[in-house]
């Protein structure tokens, strides 16, 4: 269960971050959103890695 949840978190992170960048390029939003989303993405990806490694 932890392994699957970890993979899901990593896949979501790897698809949402480029989507946010593309959305920023086409529509634009406040500049603070980009570094904040990067910090959230790094945290989620790290949590997913930890879950994957502890689930075995």
N, CA, C, O and CB atoms as a CASP TS submission, in Angstrom:
PFRMAT TS
TARGET T0000
AUTHOR 0000-0000-0000
METHOD Language model
MODEL 1
PARENT N/A
ATOM      1  N   UNK     1       0.821  -1.188   0.000  1.00  0.00           N
ATOM      2  CA  UNK     1       0.000   0.000   0.000  1.00  0.00           C
ATOM      3  C   UNK     1       0.872   1.262   0.000  1.00  0.00           C
ATOM      4  O   UNK     1       0.629   2.187  -0.776  1.00  0.00           O
ATOM      5  CB  UNK     1      -0.937  -0.008   1.207  1.00  0.00           C
ATOM      6  N   UNK     2       1.890   1.296   0.876  1.00  0.00           N
ATOM      7  CA  UNK     2       2.773   2.467   0.917  1.00  0.00           C
ATOM      8  C   UNK     2       3.532   2.626  -0.391  1.00  0.00           C
ATOM      9  O   UNK     2       3.737   3.744  -0.866  1.00  0.00           O
ATOM     10  CB  UNK     2       3.761   2.355   2.083  1.00  0.00           C
ATOM     11  N   UNK     3       3.947   1.511  -0.971  1.00  0.00           N
ATOM     12  CA  UNK     3       4.700   1.555  -2.226  1.00  0.00           C
ATOM     13  C   UNK     3       3.841   2.173  -3.339  1.00  0.00           C
ATOM     14  O   UNK     3       4.308   3.036  -4.083  1.00  0.00           O
ATOM     15  CB  UNK     3       5.170   0.129  -2.629  1.00  0.00           C
ATOM     16  N   UNK     4       2.606   1.733  -3.445  1.00  0.00           N
ATOM     17  CA  UNK     4       1.707   2.264  -4.468  1.00  0.00           C
ATOM     18  C   UNK     4       1.386   3.732  -4.263  1.00  0.00           C
ATOM     19  O   UNK     4       1.323   4.498  -5.224  1.00  0.00           O
ATOM     20  CB  UNK     4       0.432   1.474  -4.490  1.00  0.00           C
ATOM     21  N   UNK     5       1.183   4.126  -3.012  1.00  0.00           N
ATOM     22  CA  UNK     5       0.909   5.523  -2.707  1.00  0.00           C
ATOM     23  C   UNK     5       2.118   6.404  -3.023  1.00  0.00           C
ATOM     24  O   UNK     5       1.970   7.530  -3.497  1.00  0.00           O
ATOM     25  CB  UNK     5       0.513   5.676  -1.237  1.00  0.00           C
ATOM     26  N   UNK     6       3.319   5.876  -2.754  1.00  0.00           N
ATOM     27  CA  UNK     6       4.534   6.623  -3.071  1.00  0.00           C
ATOM     28  C   UNK     6       4.700   6.842  -4.564  1.00  0.00           C
ATOM     29  O   UNK     6       5.063   7.932  -5.007  1.00  0.00           O
ATOM     30  CB  UNK     6       5.743   5.902  -2.527  1.00  0.00           C
ATOM     31  N   UNK     7       4.431   5.792  -5.337  1.00  0.00           N
ATOM     32  CA  UNK     7       4.511   5.929  -6.799  1.00  0.00           C
ATOM     33  C   UNK     7       3.472   6.921  -7.293  1.00  0.00           C
ATOM     34  O   UNK     7       3.763   7.737  -8.168  1.00  0.00           O
ATOM     35  CB  UNK     7       4.312   4.561  -7.491  1.00  0.00           C
ATOM     36  N   UNK     8       2.263   6.863  -6.746  1.00  0.00           N
ATOM     37  CA  UNK     8       1.207   7.789  -7.149  1.00  0.00           C
ATOM     38  C   UNK     8       1.598   9.240  -6.862  1.00  0.00           C
ATOM     39  O   UNK     8       1.388  10.115  -7.702  1.00  0.00           O
ATOM     40  CB  UNK     8      -0.099   7.445  -6.428  1.00  0.00           C
ATOM     41  N   UNK     9       2.161   9.496  -5.692  1.00  0.00           N
ATOM     42  CA  UNK     9       2.605  10.857  -5.364  1.00  0.00           C
ATOM     43  C   UNK     9       3.688  11.339  -6.321  1.00  0.00           C
ATOM     44  O   UNK     9       3.679  12.497  -6.737  1.00  0.00           O
ATOM     45  CB  UNK     9       3.121  10.915  -3.928  1.00  0.00           C
ATOM     46  N   UNK    10       4.617  10.460  -6.669  1.00  0.00           N
ATOM     47  CA  UNK    10       5.682  10.861  -7.585  1.00  0.00           C
ATOM     48  C   UNK    10       5.148  11.128  -8.986  1.00  0.00           C
ATOM     49  O   UNK    10       5.584  12.075  -9.642  1.00  0.00           O
ATOM     50  CB  UNK    10       6.760   9.791  -7.639  1.00  0.00           C
ATOM     51  N   UNK    11       4.222  10.316  -9.448  1.00  0.00           N
ATOM     52  CA  UNK    11       3.653  10.522 -10.785  1.00  0.00           C
ATOM     53  C   UNK    11       2.851  11.816 -10.826  1.00  0.00           C
ATOM     54  O   UNK    11       2.945  12.576 -11.789  1.00  0.00           O
ATOM     55  CB  UNK    11       2.760   9.329 -11.190  1.00  0.00           C
ATOM     56  N   UNK    12       2.066  12.069  -9.788  1.00  0.00           N
ATOM     57  CA  UNK    12       1.292  13.316  -9.737  1.00  0.00           C
ATOM     58  C   UNK    12       2.224  14.525  -9.748  1.00  0.00           C
ATOM     59  O   UNK    12       1.975  15.502 -10.455  1.00  0.00           O
ATOM     60  CB  UNK    12       0.392  13.347  -8.479  1.00  0.00           C
ATOM     61  N   UNK    13       3.288  14.455  -8.968  1.00  0.00           N
ATOM     62  CA  UNK    13       4.241  15.568  -8.920  1.00  0.00           C
ATOM     63  C   UNK    13       4.905  15.784 -10.267  1.00  0.00           C
ATOM     64  O   UNK    13       5.046  16.921 -10.718  1.00  0.00           O
ATOM     65  CB  UNK    13       5.302  15.317  -7.853  1.00  0.00           C
ATOM     66  N   UNK    14       5.315  14.699 -10.912  1.00  0.00           N
ATOM     67  CA  UNK    14       6.013  14.828 -12.192  1.00  0.00           C
ATOM     68  C   UNK    14       5.101  15.274 -13.331  1.00  0.00           C
ATOM     69  O   UNK    14       5.594  15.728 -14.363  1.00  0.00           O
ATOM     70  CB  UNK    14       6.656  13.517 -12.553  1.00  0.00           C
ATOM     71  N   UNK    15       3.786  15.155 -13.170  1.00  0.00           N
ATOM     72  CA  UNK    15       2.884  15.652 -14.202  1.00  0.00           C
ATOM     73  C   UNK    15       2.383  17.060 -13.898  1.00  0.00           C
ATOM     74  O   UNK    15       2.137  17.837 -14.821  1.00  0.00           O
ATOM     75  CB  UNK    15       1.708  14.712 -14.356  1.00  0.00           C
ATOM     76  N   UNK    16       2.228  17.399 -12.619  1.00  0.00           N
ATOM     77  CA  UNK    16       1.695  18.715 -12.289  1.00  0.00           C
ATOM     78  C   UNK    16       2.714  19.844 -12.438  1.00  0.00           C
ATOM     79  O   UNK    16       2.356  20.938 -12.875  1.00  0.00           O
ATOM     80  CB  UNK    16       1.174  18.702 -10.889  1.00  0.00           C
ATOM     81  N   UNK    17       3.964  19.601 -12.087  1.00  0.00           N
ATOM     82  CA  UNK    17       4.952  20.689 -12.176  1.00  0.00           C
ATOM     83  C   UNK    17       5.139  21.200 -13.608  1.00  0.00           C
ATOM     84  O   UNK    17       5.111  22.413 -13.814  1.00  0.00           O
ATOM     85  CB  UNK    17       6.293  20.216 -11.627  1.00  0.00           C
ATOM     86  N   UNK    18       5.328  20.332 -14.605  1.00  0.00           N
ATOM     87  CA  UNK    18       5.408  20.865 -15.980  1.00  0.00           C
ATOM     88  C   UNK    18       4.106  21.518 -16.432  1.00  0.00           C
ATOM     89  O   UNK    18       4.131  22.476 -17.205  1.00  0.00           O
ATOM     90  CB  UNK    18       5.775  19.751 -16.951  1.00  0.00           C
ATOM     91  N   UNK    19       2.969  21.009 -15.959  1.00  0.00           N
ATOM     92  CA  UNK    19       1.686  21.617 -16.311  1.00  0.00           C
ATOM     93  C   UNK    19       1.577  23.034 -15.768  1.00  0.00           C
ATOM     94  O   UNK    19       1.047  23.920 -16.438  1.00  0.00           O
ATOM     95  CB  UNK    19       0.533  20.767 -15.783  1.00  0.00           C
ATOM     96  N   UNK    20       2.078  23.250 -14.555  1.00  0.00           N
ATOM     97  CA  UNK    20       2.059  24.595 -13.973  1.00  0.00           C
ATOM     98  C   UNK    20       2.956  25.534 -14.770  1.00  0.00           C
ATOM     99  O   UNK    20       2.610  26.698 -14.972  1.00  0.00           O
ATOM    100  CB  UNK    20       2.506  24.557 -12.497  1.00  0.00           C
ATOM    101  N   UNK    21       4.101  25.042 -15.223  1.00  0.00           N
ATOM    102  CA  UNK    21       5.008  25.870 -16.023  1.00  0.00           C
ATOM    103  C   UNK    21       4.351  26.246 -17.355  1.00  0.00           C
ATOM    104  O   UNK    21       4.424  27.401 -17.774  1.00  0.00           O
ATOM    105  CB  UNK    21       6.346  25.127 -16.274  1.00  0.00           C
ATOM    106  N   UNK    22       3.721  25.294 -18.010  1.00  0.00           N
ATOM    107  CA  UNK    22       3.040  25.572 -19.279  1.00  0.00           C
ATOM    108  C   UNK    22       1.899  26.560 -19.072  1.00  0.00           C
ATOM    109  O   UNK    22       1.723  27.480 -19.871  1.00  0.00           O
ATOM    110  CB  UNK    22       2.507  24.269 -19.904  1.00  0.00           C
ATOM    111  N   UNK    23       1.125  26.377 -18.011  1.00  0.00           N
ATOM    112  CA  UNK    23       0.036  27.312 -17.698  1.00  0.00           C
ATOM    113  C   UNK    23       0.588  28.721 -17.462  1.00  0.00           C
ATOM    114  O   UNK    23       0.000  29.705 -17.910  1.00  0.00           O
ATOM    115  CB  UNK    23      -0.752  26.830 -16.454  1.00  0.00           C
ATOM    116  N   UNK    24       1.706  28.810 -16.765  1.00  0.00           N
ATOM    117  CA  UNK    24       2.336  30.112 -16.518  1.00  0.00           C
ATOM    118  C   UNK    24       2.752  30.775 -17.824  1.00  0.00           C
ATOM    119  O   UNK    24       2.576  31.983 -17.986  1.00  0.00           O
ATOM    120  CB  UNK    24       3.556  29.953 -15.600  1.00  0.00           C
ATOM    121  N   UNK    25       3.299  30.005 -18.754  1.00  0.00           N
ATOM    122  CA  UNK    25       3.743  30.580 -20.024  1.00  0.00           C
ATOM    123  C   UNK    25       2.584  31.108 -20.864  1.00  0.00           C
ATOM    124  O   UNK    25       2.712  32.152 -21.504  1.00  0.00           O
ATOM    125  CB  UNK    25       4.511  29.546 -20.817  1.00  0.00           C
ATOM    126  N   UNK    26       1.466  30.408 -20.870  1.00  0.00           N
ATOM    127  CA  UNK    26       0.340  30.820 -21.702  1.00  0.00           C
ATOM    128  C   UNK    26      -0.557  31.860 -21.051  1.00  0.00           C
ATOM    129  O   UNK    26      -1.013  32.782 -21.727  1.00  0.00           O
ATOM    130  CB  UNK    26      -0.475  29.628 -22.060  1.00  0.00           C
ATOM    131  N   UNK    27      -0.821  31.735 -19.761  1.00  0.00           N
ATOM    132  CA  UNK    27      -1.801  32.609 -19.121  1.00  0.00           C
ATOM    133  C   UNK    27      -1.204  33.549 -18.097  1.00  0.00           C
ATOM    134  O   UNK    27      -1.708  34.655 -17.902  1.00  0.00           O
ATOM    135  CB  UNK    27      -2.850  31.789 -18.469  1.00  0.00           C
ATOM    136  N   UNK    28      -0.142  33.129 -17.445  1.00  0.00           N
ATOM    137  CA  UNK    28       0.524  33.984 -16.464  1.00  0.00           C
ATOM    138  C   UNK    28      -0.242  34.083 -15.153  1.00  0.00           C
ATOM    139  O   UNK    28      -1.473  34.087 -15.139  1.00  0.00           O
ATOM    140  CB  UNK    28       0.721  35.363 -17.036  1.00  0.00           C
ATOM    141  N   UNK    29       0.473  34.159 -14.092  1.00  0.00           N
ATOM    142  CA  UNK    29      -0.056  34.429 -12.771  1.00  0.00           C
ATOM    143  C   UNK    29       1.050  35.009 -11.926  1.00  0.00           C
ATOM    144  O   UNK    29       2.158  35.214 -12.422  1.00  0.00           O
ATOM    145  CB  UNK    29      -0.642  33.157 -12.124  1.00  0.00           C
ATOM    146  N   UNK    30       0.783  35.278 -10.669  1.00  0.00           N
ATOM    147  CA  UNK    30       1.776  35.935  -9.819  1.00  0.00           C
ATOM    148  C   UNK    30       3.056  35.125  -9.755  1.00  0.00           C
ATOM    149  O   UNK    30       3.032  33.895  -9.774  1.00  0.00           O
ATOM    150  CB  UNK    30       1.222  36.148  -8.411  1.00  0.00           C
ATOM    151  N   UNK    31       4.158  35.822  -9.681  1.00  0.00           N
ATOM    152  CA  UNK    31       5.478  35.203  -9.748  1.00  0.00           C
ATOM    153  C   UNK    31       5.772  34.296  -8.551  1.00  0.00           C
ATOM    154  O   UNK    31       6.531  33.338  -8.693  1.00  0.00           O
ATOM    155  CB  UNK    31       6.535  36.274  -9.841  1.00  0.00           C
ATOM    156  N   UNK    32       5.202  34.564  -7.393  1.00  0.00           N
ATOM    157  CA  UNK    32       5.491  33.779  -6.190  1.00  0.00           C
ATOM    158  C   UNK    32       4.953  32.348  -6.306  1.00  0.00           C
ATOM    159  O   UNK    32       5.394  31.464  -5.570  1.00  0.00           O
ATOM    160  CB  UNK    32       4.890  34.465  -4.957  1.00  0.00           C
ATOM    161  N   UNK    33       4.028  32.116  -7.201  1.00  0.00           N
ATOM    162  CA  UNK    33       3.435  30.779  -7.360  1.00  0.00           C
ATOM    163  C   UNK    33       4.477  29.767  -7.833  1.00  0.00           C
ATOM    164  O   UNK    33       4.442  28.612  -7.407  1.00  0.00           O
ATOM    165  CB  UNK    33       2.261  30.828  -8.356  1.00  0.00           C
ATOM    166  N   UNK    34       5.392  30.170  -8.695  1.00  0.00           N
ATOM    167  CA  UNK    34       6.370  29.227  -9.239  1.00  0.00           C
ATOM    168  C   UNK    34       7.318  28.673  -8.170  1.00  0.00           C
ATOM    169  O   UNK    34       7.434  27.451  -8.069  1.00  0.00           O
ATOM    170  CB  UNK    34       7.177  29.902 -10.331  1.00  0.00           C
ATOM    171  N   UNK    35       7.996  29.490  -7.371  1.00  0.00           N
ATOM    172  CA  UNK    35       8.860  28.901  -6.348  1.00  0.00           C
ATOM    173  C   UNK    35       8.077  28.143  -5.278  1.00  0.00           C
ATOM    174  O   UNK    35       8.561  27.144  -4.748  1.00  0.00           O
ATOM    175  CB  UNK    35       9.689  29.980  -5.695  1.00  0.00           C
ATOM    176  N   UNK    36       6.877  28.612  -4.961  1.00  0.00           N
ATOM    177  CA  UNK    36       6.063  27.903  -3.967  1.00  0.00           C
ATOM    178  C   UNK    36       5.660  26.530  -4.485  1.00  0.00           C
ATOM    179  O   UNK    36       5.689  25.552  -3.738  1.00  0.00           O
ATOM    180  CB  UNK    36       4.810  28.722  -3.607  1.00  0.00           C
ATOM    181  N   UNK    37       5.286  26.450  -5.753  1.00  0.00           N
ATOM    182  CA  UNK    37       4.904  25.151  -6.312  1.00  0.00           C
ATOM    183  C   UNK    37       6.121  24.226  -6.425  1.00  0.00           C
ATOM    184  O   UNK    37       5.983  23.009  -6.301  1.00  0.00           O
ATOM    185  CB  UNK    37       4.244  25.336  -7.695  1.00  0.00           C
ATOM    186  N   UNK    38       7.289  24.783  -6.656  1.00  0.00           N
ATOM    187  CA  UNK    38       8.498  23.963  -6.706  1.00  0.00           C
ATOM    188  C   UNK    38       8.812  23.370  -5.330  1.00  0.00           C
ATOM    189  O   UNK    38       9.184  22.201  -5.229  1.00  0.00           O
ATOM    190  CB  UNK    38       9.690  24.798  -7.210  1.00  0.00           C
ATOM    191  N   UNK    39       8.666  24.161  -4.286  1.00  0.00           N
ATOM    192  CA  UNK    39       8.915  23.667  -2.925  1.00  0.00           C
ATOM    193  C   UNK    39       7.896  22.570  -2.568  1.00  0.00           C
ATOM    194  O   UNK    39       8.259  21.544  -1.992  1.00  0.00           O
ATOM    195  CB  UNK    39       8.841  24.839  -1.892  1.00  0.00           C
ATOM    196  N   UNK    40       6.636  22.793  -2.911  1.00  0.00           N
ATOM    197  CA  UNK    40       5.604  21.779  -2.661  1.00  0.00           C
ATOM    198  C   UNK    40       5.896  20.524  -3.465  1.00  0.00           C
ATOM    199  O   UNK    40       5.741  19.416  -2.950  1.00  0.00           O
ATOM    200  CB  UNK    40       4.201  22.323  -3.012  1.00  0.00           C
ATOM    201  N   UNK    41       6.316  20.672  -4.719  1.00  0.00           N
ATOM    202  CA  UNK    41       6.641  19.522  -5.557  1.00  0.00           C
ATOM    203  C   UNK    41       7.813  18.723  -5.015  1.00  0.00           C
ATOM    204  O   UNK    41       7.781  17.493  -5.018  1.00  0.00           O
ATOM    205  CB  UNK    41       6.945  19.975  -6.960  1.00  0.00           C
ATOM    206  N   UNK    42       8.840  19.406  -4.553  1.00  0.00           N
ATOM    207  CA  UNK    42       9.998  18.712  -3.969  1.00  0.00           C
ATOM    208  C   UNK    42       9.577  17.955  -2.715  1.00  0.00           C
ATOM    209  O   UNK    42      10.012  16.825  -2.491  1.00  0.00           O
ATOM    210  CB  UNK    42      11.133  19.717  -3.635  1.00  0.00           C
ATOM    211  N   UNK    43       8.734  18.575  -1.903  1.00  0.00           N
ATOM    212  CA  UNK    43       8.263  17.917  -0.680  1.00  0.00           C
ATOM    213  C   UNK    43       7.436  16.682  -1.001  1.00  0.00           C
ATOM    214  O   UNK    43       7.631  15.630  -0.392  1.00  0.00           O
ATOM    215  CB  UNK    43       7.440  18.888   0.166  1.00  0.00           C
ATOM    216  N   UNK    44       6.510  16.798  -1.956  1.00  0.00           N
ATOM    217  CA  UNK    44       5.679  15.651  -2.327  1.00  0.00           C
ATOM    218  C   UNK    44       6.507  14.525  -2.941  1.00  0.00           C
ATOM    219  O   UNK    44       6.273  13.350  -2.654  1.00  0.00           O
ATOM    220  CB  UNK    44       4.593  16.085  -3.304  1.00  0.00           C
ATOM    221  N   UNK    45       7.467  14.881  -3.779  1.00  0.00           N
ATOM    222  CA  UNK    45       8.306  13.868  -4.400  1.00  0.00           C
ATOM    223  C   UNK    45       9.160  13.155  -3.345  1.00  0.00           C
ATOM    224  O   UNK    45       9.335  11.938  -3.404  1.00  0.00           O
ATOM    225  CB  UNK    45       9.202  14.503  -5.478  1.00  0.00           C
ATOM    226  N   UNK    46       9.687  13.914  -2.385  1.00  0.00           N
ATOM    227  CA  UNK    46      10.477  13.309  -1.314  1.00  0.00           C
ATOM    228  C   UNK    46       9.616  12.402  -0.442  1.00  0.00           C
ATOM    229  O   UNK    46      10.052  11.324  -0.038  1.00  0.00           O
ATOM    230  CB  UNK    46      11.133  14.396  -0.456  1.00  0.00           C
ATOM    231  N   UNK    47       8.403  12.837  -0.156  1.00  0.00           N
ATOM    232  CA  UNK    47       7.484  12.006   0.616  1.00  0.00           C
ATOM    233  C   UNK    47       7.154  10.719  -0.142  1.00  0.00           C
ATOM    234  O   UNK    47       7.098   9.644   0.456  1.00  0.00           O
ATOM    235  CB  UNK    47       6.195  12.784   0.936  1.00  0.00           C
ATOM    236  N   UNK    48       6.938  10.823  -1.447  1.00  0.00           N
ATOM    237  CA  UNK    48       6.685   9.641  -2.262  1.00  0.00           C
ATOM    238  C   UNK    48       7.862   8.687  -2.269  1.00  0.00           C
ATOM    239  O   UNK    48       7.674   7.472  -2.205  1.00  0.00           O
ATOM    240  CB  UNK    48       6.353  10.046  -3.672  1.00  0.00           C
ATOM    241  N   UNK    49       9.072   9.219  -2.345  1.00  0.00           N
ATOM    242  CA  UNK    49      10.270   8.374  -2.301  1.00  0.00           C
ATOM    243  C   UNK    49      10.378   7.668  -0.962  1.00  0.00           C
ATOM    244  O   UNK    49      10.688   6.478  -0.907  1.00  0.00           O
ATOM    245  CB  UNK    49      11.534   9.209  -2.559  1.00  0.00           C
ATOM    246  N   UNK    50      10.122   8.401   0.126  1.00  0.00           N
ATOM    247  CA  UNK    50      10.187   7.799   1.456  1.00  0.00           C
ATOM    248  C   UNK    50       9.139   6.694   1.613  1.00  0.00           C
ATOM    249  O   UNK    50       9.422   5.639   2.180  1.00  0.00           O
ATOM    250  CB  UNK    50       9.989   8.874   2.537  1.00  0.00           C
ATOM    251  N   UNK    51       7.921   6.945   1.104  1.00  0.00           N
ATOM    252  CA  UNK    51       6.878   5.930   1.190  1.00  0.00           C
ATOM    253  C   UNK    51       7.226   4.689   0.372  1.00  0.00           C
ATOM    254  O   UNK    51       6.987   3.565   0.814  1.00  0.00           O
ATOM    255  CB  UNK    51       5.551   6.503   0.720  1.00  0.00           C
ATOM    256  N   UNK    52       7.787   4.888  -0.810  1.00  0.00           N
ATOM    257  CA  UNK    52       8.162   3.756  -1.641  1.00  0.00           C
ATOM    258  C   UNK    52       9.223   2.910  -0.967  1.00  0.00           C
ATOM    259  O   UNK    52       9.152   1.681  -0.999  1.00  0.00           O
ATOM    260  CB  UNK    52       8.655   4.231  -2.992  1.00  0.00           C
ATOM    261  N   UNK    53      10.203   3.550  -0.361  1.00  0.00           N
ATOM    262  CA  UNK    53      11.305   2.794   0.271  1.00  0.00           C
ATOM    263  C   UNK    53      10.880   2.142   1.575  1.00  0.00           C
ATOM    264  O   UNK    53      11.410   1.092   1.937  1.00  0.00           O
ATOM    265  CB  UNK    53      12.496   3.712   0.532  1.00  0.00           C
ATOM    266  N   UNK    54       9.928   2.747   2.292  1.00  0.00           N
ATOM    267  CA  UNK    54       9.505   2.136   3.556  1.00  0.00           C
ATOM    268  C   UNK    54       8.435   1.073   3.340  1.00  0.00           C
ATOM    269  O   UNK    54       8.162   0.280   4.242  1.00  0.00           O
ATOM    270  CB  UNK    54       8.984   3.205   4.509  1.00  0.00           C
ATOM    271  N   UNK    55       7.829   1.046   2.165  1.00  0.00           N
ATOM    272  CA  UNK    55       6.754   0.094   1.902  1.00  0.00           C
ATOM    273  C   UNK    55       7.232  -1.292   1.529  1.00  0.00           C
ATOM    274  O   UNK    55       6.418  -2.206   1.398  1.00  0.00           O
ATOM    275  CB  UNK    55       5.889   0.609   0.821  1.00  0.00           C
ATOM    276  N   UNK    56       8.514  -1.471   1.357  1.00  0.00           N
ATOM    277  CA  UNK    56       9.011  -2.785   0.941  1.00  0.00           C
ATOM    278  C   UNK    56       9.227  -3.695   2.100  1.00  0.00           C
ATOM    279  O   UNK    56       9.644  -4.839   1.918  1.00  0.00           O
ATOM    280  CB  UNK    56      10.286  -2.652   0.176  1.00  0.00           C
TER
END
